[in-house]
């Protein structure tokens, strides 16, 4: 993967924006609950284990909270050698991190990709909890699922079972603004978990505070790690589906979040879609360790 993309390297002396990583989230099973972590290895496809597994129907087509909101109640936990899945009323399901079963072809959006079926025990567990005939699959690491070149340009960026991009970046300021607007309407605040970011950016001490949706107009993010500099590039505003309306604690959907976004987040860049956060690709720093608290610098992009 290219270490250069024509991006301007920001430094502490001249960066338009200085921020800090205040949250890191990994979503091992697509559309199930996220796992907040304090550190994560960066891979070509995003954070390690992010969207490495996916639930599919009898035809091998992916399913999400859009059709099965109870997926929000499935809580993964990453251990040393396995992933443990828990859900209300269910015994824990253990999935070995280094084992797969039969190779299969599955479909996520318009992409047909290579994967591995995780076997009958996992299939029964998901089917019993979600009330449909389902299977669990794991992405084949030998398969290259390429992000849309319409948005990534000449960079061949990769992802696994995400909705199409390596990472989702969101600022705390954006959520704070939404919650202020909800409060003005007498609606309770919502958590960051509804928006399923991988990286949350917050205020860096001694610098100007991030404005809401500053992430929308950033050039390459420069993150200093012990191994060197990570370079991440926001490429596409993230159009929001109904999933942010689903309370991750109850799996109950109500329209307040989507209705509020409708009042101020219609984005002409994606044909009027309601955007919240930026889809982001990896330019450099594969195998580096990202940590909560690391400094992030970037320049503003003026299109």
Secondary structure, 3 states (H helix, E strand, C coil): CCCCCCCCCCCCCCCCEEEEEEEEEECCECCCCCEEECEEEEECCEECCCCCEEEECCCCEECCCCCCHHHHHCEEEECCCEEEEECCCCCCEEEECCCCCCEEEEEECCEEEEEEECCHHHHHHHHHHHCCCCEEEEECCCCCEECCHHHHCCCCCEECCCCCCCEEEEEHHHHHHHHHHHHHCCCCCCCHHHHCCCEEEEECCCCCCCCCCHHHHECCEEEEECCEEEEEEEEEEEECCHHHHECCCCCCECCHHHHHHHHHCEEHHHCCEEEEEEEEEEEECCCCEEECCCEEEECECCC
